[in-house]
């Protein structure tokens, strides 16, 4: 089968590509001969992918004005590769398009008569609308607003052109109710964890982690620092990639709060394992937060709001709070509450029930028929 990815799915070191890489790996283990097509801005190739694919093709993404259209979303138009279409038309293999980003040729009708699967990473129009709401830069705010409106029209247009695979039940329901999509299936994300490794006992701090260059993640970190941990003496660590100077300054205003900038993968996993509470509020209720999956598998208590966990299947394993006062109360309680063997046992079933990579790969293949 052909798989078209919006980015090069290696190294799998952040949420946007984890699902892609482990899906490819599992399909390969099931004997699928994968013809991989990746978009890249810098032209860098990743030999690691050759272990799992019959061939790996790379296509240039047209960033800047070359990728702009007044009718189509930028994330789609900037990936309109004629070379990709020419390669796909050489055979009749089924095609998995990773993200709305990769659906330009589906939209143009150039893949008619083929079996096409589209992986929904989010309800993209809603994701961009939330980015707009969390953005301070006027230029970026305008871009997110326009992109959200274009995406909503575009997603409605293609909603019955393929079989859609949503990462959350919530996104599947949204596509059915809002766009009238007939074939939308919930397919959990593919993850690198096979077993729950959370440790018993008590950790040493609360942890918020994520890509801090993303505006909604910075907003969540700022909210925790100013609205929750300014009222507590419980230690908080903020950890993630590329925090702004203002966030770094804010994180050091209190003696019990700090920031870990650009930790390695191993360092991040160690931070998650040692935390007493992984505290992960979100201001975006689409898709699934892989950082939350990571925390449930490898950390102790998880404290979230409804938007962070809705439709993910992780609700039974998290404490849900809304608003600063509830977060303050729940944080204080969970920080003193040991994480027990029973807590770990309750989570072990999730590896087999929901995030079983091989079973989910088989489900994907069954949809081709």
Phi, psi and omega in degrees: 000157174269138170234126180248121183247145183288341176218171176285121188277037173201139001288146182274070188244014172205164191305324186296338182241351180302310179302319181297308187295313184287336172293313178301315182298317181290318178298321176300317180296333178274004175092009179285132175270110190261128171254105189264138178231122186237140171269139180215143179270329185255357177079004182290135179256152183237099181302336179305326183291338180294340178293336189243357188231147174295321178208153176231119180248141181242138182232141181283134174267130182277087178282162178078208186299329180297336181260007185269138173219147178274354182247334185242150177299145180299320182296338178269306186298326181289353178243028181272081185264121175293326180295322177298312180301316180301320179289318180297329183279001179280349180207185181242022180298150175296157186232130172253117179261117184273100178093152173305333180309325190260015190260015184305313184288334171295313178301321182282356180078012184282351180247024181301140178086355180265157170278116185237128171250139176238121176276122177270111177284331177204175156278096195301320181298322180288322178300315180289329176296320178291323176300319178301315182294334182264359187268140177262329180290126180298318180300311180292325179299317178296316180300311181298323180296311180296316182297320179298315180295317178295321180295320181299316177295317183293314181296323176297320183296322185259004190298340178241027180260356185198178171268126184255140181241105183270148179275351177217154177299325182297316179294323178298315179295322179297315180296323179289315186282320185274321185252356180066028181293130185274329184238088177230126183235142174279119176232109183304157179293153175270134190230162179275000185257131178256334183224154174284126182245013180303146184257146175291166173092209185241140173269192191245350186196171169265152184225129165246129179224155180165177174283105188283354174281345177277129191298324181291329177289320176297319179299319179295318179296316179297318179300315179297318182292320187267330186255336186247299187279352169289343181255358182239163171249006176293134181291140178231133172248127170261130183223138177163183185276138166050057175290153177286161178299324181292323178291318178300317180297316181297322183293341181255012180284337179244149181292335185262008177235147179205176181227138175252110186268128176050054176292151174291169178302315181295319179295321179294317179297325178292320177298318180296316183294326184274347182289149172276321179227121169271110188252114194225067173291154179223149176248023180219119187257024176252160179068201176225145182269106180297333176295330176287319175303314179302314181295322180293320180285324193238359182238178179273231184299143176240124180245123186220172166257174185298321182298330182287333191242348187303128175076006185272340188086358183264001185307318183294345186254009183231150168269127183255131177225155177230132177082160186299318184297318179293323178295319178299312181297314182293322180297313180300320181291311184292331181294334180262355187262113180300146175270124193256170175299322178296322177300318180293316181299320179300325181280335185302325182296337183294331181295325180269327186280317190244314186252047175272102187304315184291320178294322179290328175294320178294321177298318177302313182294326180296331181288343177291342183252000000 
